[in-house]
Amino acid sequence: MAGYYEGLLILVGINIIAVIGVSILTGFTRLFSFGNGGFMAIGAYTGAILSTKLHTPLAVSILGGMLMAGFVAFLLGKITLGLKGDYFLIATLGFGESVRVIIENLQGVTGGARGYSGIPMKTDLFVIVISVALAIFIAWNILHSKIGRNFMAIREQEIAADAIGIDTAKYKNIAFVISAMFAAWAGVLFAHYFTFIVPIMFNLAKSSEMTITVVIGGLGSLTGSIVATTLLTLLPELARAAAEYRMLAYGVAVVLIITLRPSGLMGYKEFSARAIYYWVRDLFSRKAVKSGEEVSS
């Protein structure tokens, strides 16, 4: 039973790393993409090949997967980031499906549709805890730097950001590359936990799942994305009998969130110790005021 719960925590950690990348791209730059499943696949297969063929340590496999995905994202961004709105979304969707088809046809290298096996199991709970902490630390510092402020300027008003001298094309490409590298990081950990991967694991549903999670957590809240990832990863497992209806539940959740709370669970707010302190203080203040009113009446 302990192994089961440990596996759940590992899966939550892998998903958090992938969703952090989507949060940077979609939540803080407002670029919607359905290509992160493809970047996750690039990371997973690159890391797996490095580990099985060259016997590299996990850290080197992760770095190799991230660099490969970052390079592909840089080239793709140069071509597609000039597209506006839905056209960019459709381009990334096509990219994600193209990656899956290419992997299926490279049987000599990737194993094709039969999958890639023999990957050493190197992802454990300790590796996940370190990886998640490092991913959050990196993402938090990026978003609170000049780069992050430029991302948010583009999100709020791209034309105005361009007018004040921000190279919007450059920073959108940076966000795209960072997002791809986080997805690849998660992909390498995924491959080294399950030890067997097939292209269908990284299909459109996987990309949609990550984007939906960010929307539910709150566009513009890193911690909101983390909370939403944890909930949406654990709930299907806790209700395993209804796990096959996961995507239906996601769709219903998105409709409800957009209707009742368009900014998501956390909106633009971050979950922090200071926020908890102020929430508790305000809660007790309201109770004290209410008690005083009851006594006076």
C-alpha positions in Angstrom: 0.0 0.0 0.0 2.9 2.3 0.8 4.2 1.7 -2.7 0.9 2.7 -4.2 0.8 6.0 -2.4 4.4 6.7 -3.2 3.6 6.1 -6.9 0.7 8.6 -6.7 3.1 11.2 -5.2 5.6 10.5 -8.0 2.9 10.9 -10.6 1.7 14.2 -9.0 5.3 15.5 -9.1 5.8 14.6 -12.7 2.6 16.4 -13.7 3.4 19.5 -11.6 6.7 19.9 -13.5 4.9 19.6 -16.8 2.1 22.0 -15.8 4.5 24.6 -14.5 5.9 24.9 -18.1 2.4 25.4 -19.5 1.6 27.9 -16.7 4.6 30.0 -17.8 3.5 29.9 -21.4 -0.3 30.2 -21.1 -0.8 31.7 -17.7 1.9 34.4 -17.8 2.3 35.0 -21.5 -1.2 34.1 -22.7 0.0 31.8 -25.5 -2.3 28.7 -25.7 -0.5 25.6 -26.9 -1.4 22.0 -27.5 2.2 21.0 -28.3 3.5 20.3 -24.8 2.6 16.6 -25.1 5.0 16.5 -28.1 7.8 18.2 -26.1 7.2 15.7 -23.3 7.6 12.9 -25.8 10.9 14.4 -27.1 12.2 14.6 -23.6 11.1 11.1 -22.7 12.6 9.4 -25.8 15.8 11.4 -25.7 16.3 10.7 -22.0 15.5 7.0 -22.5 17.9 6.6 -25.4 20.7 8.4 -23.5 20.2 6.1 -20.5 19.9 2.8 -22.4 22.4 3.4 -25.2 25.0 5.6 -23.5 24.3 4.7 -19.9 24.2 8.3 -18.8 23.2 9.3 -15.2 19.7 10.6 -14.7 20.8 14.2 -14.4 22.5 14.0 -17.8 19.5 12.3 -19.4 17.3 15.1 -18.0 19.6 17.8 -19.3 19.8 16.1 -22.7 16.1 15.8 -23.0 15.6 19.5 -22.0 18.2 20.7 -24.5 16.7 18.7 -27.3 13.1 20.0 -26.6 14.4 23.5 -26.1 16.2 23.4 -29.5 13.1 22.1 -31.3 10.9 24.7 -29.5 13.3 27.5 -30.5 13.1 26.5 -34.2 9.3 26.0 -34.1 8.8 29.3 -32.3 10.7 31.2 -35.0 8.3 29.8 -37.5 5.0 29.9 -35.7 5.0 32.7 -33.1 4.2 35.2 -35.8 0.8 33.6 -36.0 -2.0 35.1 -34.0 -4.6 33.6 -31.8 -6.1 30.3 -33.0 -3.6 29.9 -35.8 -0.7 29.4 -33.3 -2.8 27.0 -31.3 -3.6 24.9 -34.4 0.1 25.0 -35.4 1.2 23.6 -32.0 -1.6 21.0 -32.2 -0.2 19.8 -35.5 3.3 19.8 -34.1 2.3 17.6 -31.2 0.6 15.0 -33.4 3.5 15.1 -35.9 6.0 14.2 -33.2 3.8 11.2 -32.2 3.6 10.0 -35.8 7.4 10.5 -36.4 8.2 8.5 -33.3 5.9 5.7 -34.4 7.7 5.5 -37.8 11.2 5.6 -36.4 11.0 1.9 -35.3 14.8 1.4 -35.4 15.4 4.2 -32.9 12.3 4.6 -30.8 10.6 1.2 -31.1 7.8 2.6 -33.1 4.2 2.0 -32.1 5.3 -1.1 -30.0 7.1 1.2 -27.6 10.5 1.6 -26.1 11.4 -0.7 -23.3 14.4 -1.5 -21.1 14.6 2.0 -19.6 16.2 1.8 -16.1 14.0 2.9 -13.2 15.8 5.9 -11.8 12.8 8.1 -10.8 11.9 7.6 -7.1 10.2 9.8 -4.5 13.5 11.5 -3.5 14.3 12.4 -7.1 10.7 13.8 -7.6 10.9 15.9 -4.4 14.2 17.4 -5.5 13.0 18.0 -9.0 9.7 19.6 -8.0 11.4 21.9 -5.5 14.0 22.9 -8.1 11.3 23.4 -10.8 9.3 25.7 -8.6 12.4 27.6 -7.5 13.4 28.2 -11.2 9.9 29.1 -12.3 9.3 31.5 -9.4 12.6 33.3 -10.0 12.0 33.5 -13.7 8.5 35.0 -13.2 9.8 37.5 -10.6 12.7 38.7 -12.9 12.7 41.1 -15.8 11.9 38.2 -18.1 8.8 37.4 -16.1 7.6 41.0 -16.0 8.0 41.2 -19.7 5.9 38.0 -20.1 3.1 39.6 -18.0 3.3 42.8 -20.0 2.8 40.8 -23.2 -0.1 38.9 -21.5 -1.9 42.1 -20.5 -1.4 44.1 -23.7 1.0 43.0 -26.4 0.7 46.1 -28.5 1.5 48.4 -25.5 4.4 46.2 -24.6 5.8 46.4 -28.1 5.3 50.2 -28.0 7.4 50.7 -24.9 10.3 48.7 -26.4 9.8 45.1 -25.3 10.9 42.7 -28.0 7.6 40.7 -27.9 8.7 38.1 -30.5 11.9 37.4 -28.5 10.2 37.0 -25.1 7.3 34.9 -26.5 10.0 32.5 -28.0 11.8 32.5 -24.6 8.5 31.5 -22.9 7.9 28.8 -25.5 11.4 27.4 -25.1 11.1 27.4 -21.2 7.7 25.7 -21.4 9.1 23.0 -23.7 12.1 22.4 -21.5 9.9 21.9 -18.4 7.7 19.4 -20.4 10.8 17.5 -21.5 12.0 17.4 -17.9 8.7 15.8 -16.9 9.0 13.5 -19.8 12.4 12.1 -18.8 11.2 11.5 -15.2 8.1 9.8 -16.6 10.1 7.5 -18.8 12.5 6.5 -16.0 9.6 5.8 -13.7 7.4 3.6 -15.9 10.5 2.1 -17.7 8.3 1.6 -20.9 6.9 4.3 -23.1 4.7 4.3 -26.2 3.9 7.3 -28.4 0.1 7.2 -27.5 1.1 8.3 -23.9 1.9 11.8 -25.3 -1.1 12.4 -27.6 -3.4 15.4 -27.9 -5.3 14.4 -24.7 -2.1 14.8 -22.7 -1.5 18.3 -24.0 -5.2 19.2 -23.5 -5.0 17.9 -19.9 -2.1 20.2 -19.0 -3.7 23.3 -20.6 -7.0 22.6 -18.8 -5.3 22.2 -15.5 -3.7 25.6 -15.8 -7.1 27.2 -16.7 -8.7 25.5 -13.7 -5.9 26.6 -11.4 -5.9 30.1 -12.5 -4.3 31.9 -15.5 -1.5 33.9 -13.8 -1.1 31.8 -10.6 1.9 29.4 -10.4 0.7 28.0 -7.1 -2.9 27.8 -8.4 -1.6 25.5 -11.2 0.3 23.3 -8.7 -2.9 23.0 -6.5 -5.0 22.1 -9.5 -2.5 19.6 -10.8 -2.4 17.9 -7.4 -6.2 17.7 -7.2 -6.8 16.6 -10.8 -4.1 13.9 -10.5 -5.3 12.4 -7.3 -9.1 12.6 -7.8 -9.3 10.1 -10.7 -7.1 7.7 -8.7 -9.3 8.1 -5.5 -12.4 7.5 -7.7 -10.8 4.8 -9.8 -14.2 3.4 -10.9 -14.9 6.7 -12.7 -11.3 7.3 -13.9 -12.3 6.6 -17.6 -14.5 9.7 -17.4 -11.5 11.9 -16.5 -11.6 14.0 -19.6 -15.3 14.5 -19.3 -14.9 15.7 -15.7 -12.1 18.1 -16.9 -14.5 19.5 -19.6 -17.3 20.0 -17.1 -14.8 21.6 -14.6 -13.6 24.0 -17.2 -17.2 25.0 -18.2 -18.0 25.6 -14.5 -14.8 27.5 -13.8 -15.2 29.8 -16.8 -18.9 30.4 -15.9 -18.6 30.8 -12.2 -15.0 32.0 -11.8 -13.4 33.0 -15.1 -10.0 33.7 -13.4 -9.7 30.1 -12.1 -9.4 28.8 -8.6 -6.6 31.2 -7.6 -6.9 33.9 -10.3 -3.8 36.0 -10.3 -3.1 35.3 -6.6 -0.3 33.2 -5.3 -0.7 30.7 -2.4 1.9 31.6 0.3 2.5 31.7 4.0 1.8 35.4 4.0 -1.5 34.9 2.2 -2.5 32.2 4.7 -1.6 34.6 7.6 -3.7 37.4 6.2 -6.6 35.0 5.5 -6.6 33.7 9.0 -6.3 37.2 10.5 -9.2 38.5 8.4 -11.3 35.4 9.3 -10.8 36.0 13.1 -11.3 39.7 12.7 -14.7 39.1 11.0 -15.6 36.7 13.8 -14.6 39.2 16.5 -16.7 41.9 14.8 -19.7 39.6 14.5 -19.4 38.6 18.2 -19.3 42.2 19.2 -22.4 43.0 17.2 -24.2 40.0 18.9 -23.2 41.2 22.4 -24.3 44.8 21.7 -27.6 43.7 20.4 
